[in-house]
Amino acid sequence: MPKTIKKSRNKHLPANGNHFLDKPVYSGDNIIPTSIKLIQYNTSSSSETDISNAILLKDKIDDNKINWFKITGISDTSNIEKICREFNLHIFDVKDLLSNQKVVKVVPYDNVTFILMSAFSLDNDSLLDEDQIAFIMGKNFIISFQESGLAIFDEVEKAIAEDGSMIRGKYTDFLLYLLLNAVNSTNSSVAMRIEDELVDIEDLLIERRNTGDILHLLRMRRIDYTRMHRFVLAFREEYNNLLHNINGLIGSKDMIYFNDYDDRLRTTLGNLEGFREALFSLLDLYYNNNNLILNNIMKRLTIVSTIFIPLTFLVGVWGMNFEFMPEIHFKYGYLFAWIALISLGVSTWLYMRNKKWF
């Protein structure tokens, strides 16, 4: 758990009215240069090439290989729009890709399928980041868009570079499955890290330490759960558009992998439900701890009040200004008063202790 807890980012971003503009405008906060890496492979070879933003991607497609255009950074609006228009994406899909609203969608076109989703990560301050991820899949190519430089697809790249790997003998749809699975694995890993953090918080709550920071962190994690659950639930509903495969870009032999991915999404939803239950259990434990602390304080105050009420009564009695009060004229009256006060106080304390009231 972080030593210093800062305010959560990206909690609820205001709509920017991007759909009412003639030109798409990037409204995110990851302003990084756009880079394009072309990864081409078949059963016998693989290669990686950095290419310029200015060229047409279709000119680089090798019909005898699987072509993966890995694009990092989408803040260069003109180039991103040019690439999307090159593959006949609707302007609304381009605007959603560049929007800060993190839209989730799966849109099948005649010759390509457009997928828009989110990848979550935790930064050094344990704050949840949400990056825009998009794919354009065609017959023998995939274009992936990544808002930041988060290392999501590194394992897929390593698998492609390895001779004799399973992916070398598969088609474009299997590459899409691996890329989707990489995003889901990243999100699941974030959820598990947060669950581990909640276990540490539970230990702190049991020890009743650092409760002020814990409450802020639990509230922040409640917002994080809402964001992650909303995305996974929305994407699973949109994912049906991919399973229907109306443009035939997913081969019948590889459909089993996409059914498996649907199961993985269901598992991720189940993990998030466990995350939610743990979170709300910790919130209950936090408030119960506060109530217990308050009850202990009230009990101590009650004990003190109970001890001093009879003493106050006696002091009030002896403080009355009557002329004929035997105790006042008694030689050892003052000593007798103190003995009576101490005896009564100790007796009251012992009585409550014997009754186990504290």
Steps between C-alpha positions, in 0.01 A plus 500: 500500500644843415630718779342811353157476347415752231174583335380265229529605137248461220209455739233655280621702204261753349373442150693705246236522227738328258215357290379850415835599347580464130847368578594236761694645793708303750380582852706260711800579718769272346677741268772282350637480143324252275719207397417212268673161509421249227534136604469250214521124530414163353600144585857547381599855604414817690618860477454835677518839329444855624307688236412863442162649588477662159472186287186299423487185710332302222813540291698310765265200525660177380227262379723199574545592866304606806548876544473665842526879509571588863421870554598665828374849579175637356543870578608571139141547384568555131699179456258291706207634300684431174565138599139444608362658184737289291316192625156665460412544869202723572581845637311420823732206566803723445362755745431229758859380466630850575244580769566517874170325575646147457229363274476120462389356168539220246396612151509252207542659156490316168878448480628591848393481864560795734546431873529771764579413862700603808810373677550577870824545691624627835759777504773557759251671732261200475250707301295331230576603142274416206652489152314492171564184295361438151534241225419497130502142371496412132559181306876485553578804713433652841553861599527554875472845658640558847461831681811463717822300496371240748668164431184301426595312184866420573435128554315478169796662323738252662282208392499622139879537498549146632554238230254213509249683722132411463403849384718468187269233360177687574302766319414862580205412721728307739726805528194705593410244765848528652487880502156504662618246753805715579272793585277281714802353680627851574163598645478180704851559634398849617194356674716240678749766610216700649369187675847447654491863613160441662649208696764737640227751582310231688806439719523872573132516589531205735795674667300827489781706352505786246122509466480848342710405196325165475157658462624720214662200331187286533289774346751531216492124442120508494521746208762277334275196534212690338716600204644152443168320547320740267762442229509118523121475509459736203773329299352154560170622360674653196709186460193319368539703181839335453366152571225545240780548242272641234793604276663157524842626615521237774556150364281217624806309629607794718155584633574273797761752618251785495249290694778439750558876520133547584553260792801704607290816502247319717781398736624858518148613592496237774834624632367854504199382701742352753683833497171679571406268786843537660483877458160539663596256776798722578279807500270326750802401709626859492171646620461225760848584630402865524182409687700277735746780569212739564333248731823458697530875538140528616552213743800672657308825529208316656729332755653834596156661526365210708790525745474876542121534519476378866814696587347813355187429705697481825699812421173674422351388832801612703516821310154606623520792744290368790604611849418169663690239297685257735767407246611861464582537869656156530872523574591244237218592265726593209695171527173311534368668185804395296484146631132483410559643151791265422321198643186570302694554177709184541192297595316620190799416279538151655129432460504584129821299452340200674199528269746506202356824366849589375 
